[in-house]
Amino acid sequence: MISDKQRKAIDQYYHSLKINCEMLASLCEVMGTKKIITNAYDSVWNVLMRSRHKGVVDDCAICFNRITACCMANDLLDVVWQYFEKVRLSVFSTCQYSLFLQIFLSNFISVI
């Protein structure tokens, strides 16, 4: 069992990850250049793949939605398509990710 001090440190760490993802989404909404958006997608994806905290995972989904909405509003669908195609190829080339994620990405890319 972990101590209260350790639990508090873990909670602060996850809270920092969540806030950083939200800041990236806000940055994309304000300064939506292709480079910023691509880097934000990479960073949020990195957090998503390394985190098991439900709050952080849920927030990553919201951030992906905000970044994608920003792309759609600024006619940058090619950035979204390129990024998700890159992720799809990465996911299909490794066995560590779940079948659900592979199906989700395939369906998402086919809609775009």
HUPELIN-V630806 format. One record per residue. N is the residue number from 0. OMEGA is omega in whole degrees, 0 to 359 (NA if undefined). NEAR is the number of other C-alpha atoms within 8 Angstrom. Layout:
N:OMEGA:NEAR
N:OMEGA:NEAR
This chain:
0:180:2
1:182:5
2:178:6
3:179:6
4:178:6
5:179:8
6:180:9
7:178:8
8:178:8
9:179:8
10:178:8
11:179:8
12:180:8
13:177:10
14:178:9
15:177:8
16:181:10
17:180:12
18:179:8
19:177:8
20:178:13
21:178:10
22:177:8
23:179:10
24:178:13
25:178:8
26:178:10
27:180:14
28:182:10
29:184:6
30:189:7
31:174:12
32:181:7
33:182:8
34:180:6
35:181:11
36:179:12
37:178:10
38:178:8
39:176:11
40:180:11
41:182:8
42:180:9
43:177:12
44:178:9
45:179:8
46:181:10
47:183:11
48:183:6
49:186:6
50:176:8
51:182:7
52:185:7
53:180:6
54:180:7
55:179:14
56:178:11
57:181:8
58:176:11
59:178:14
60:178:8
61:180:8
62:175:13
63:179:11
64:180:8
65:180:10
66:179:13
67:177:9
68:177:8
69:178:11
70:181:13
71:180:9
72:183:7
73:180:7
74:178:6
75:180:10
76:178:9
77:178:6
78:179:11
79:182:10
80:180:10
81:182:8
82:182:10
83:174:10
84:178:9
85:180:8
86:180:8
87:179:11
88:178:8
89:181:8
90:181:10
91:182:8
92:178:6
93:181:7
94:186:7
95:182:4
96:186:8
97:177:7
98:179:6
99:181:6
100:179:8
101:180:12
102:180:8
103:181:8
104:179:10
105:179:9
106:181:8
107:181:8
108:181:10
109:178:6
110:180:5
111:NA:6
